[in-house]
Amino acid sequence: MCAVQLIKTVHCYTAKLNIVFSNRMACRCAGDFETSWSRYEPHQLYYTLRAFGHLNYVPPNSSGFFGAVERVLLSRFTEFEAAFILELLVSFVYVERFPANFTGHVFSPHFLMQIKGRTAVFVHRFAR
C-alpha cells in the first residue's frame, strides 16, 4: 500500500507544477484511496482528492474511486473547512463529476454561516 503522506506529497508537488503524474502512479494512488480512505486525515484527503480534478485525471475505475470519494465526504463532511469542501467539489466539476448529492450540505444554513466572514480567504484561494 502507498503511504498516505507520500501520496499527499506527490499530489501537492504535481499540482503546484501543474504536471500530470504518471498513469501508473495515479492509478496506484486512486486504488489505495478506494481501499483505505478511512486512514486519511482531512487535510490529506483535501490535497489528495483535489489533485485529481486540478490535473484533469479520472482513474480507470472511476465509479469505484468516486464512490469512495462520495462516502468519505458524506461521512466526514463536518471535519473539513468550508472553503476546502467547496474547492474539492469544484475540482470534481473539472473532470465532469457533478457533486449534486452535496447541494443540500453546501446550501445548509450551518455551512453558509461557516463561509460567511471568510469570503476574503475563500476568494483568494480560488483566484490563484
Buried (B, 14 or more C-beta within 10 A) or exposed (E): EBEBEEBBBBBBEBBEEEEEBEEEBBBBBBBBBBEEBEEBEBEBBBBBBBBBBBBEBBBEBBEBBBEBBBEBBEEBBEBBBBBBBBBBBBBBEBBEBEBEEBEEBBEEEEBEEBBEEEEEEBEEEEEE
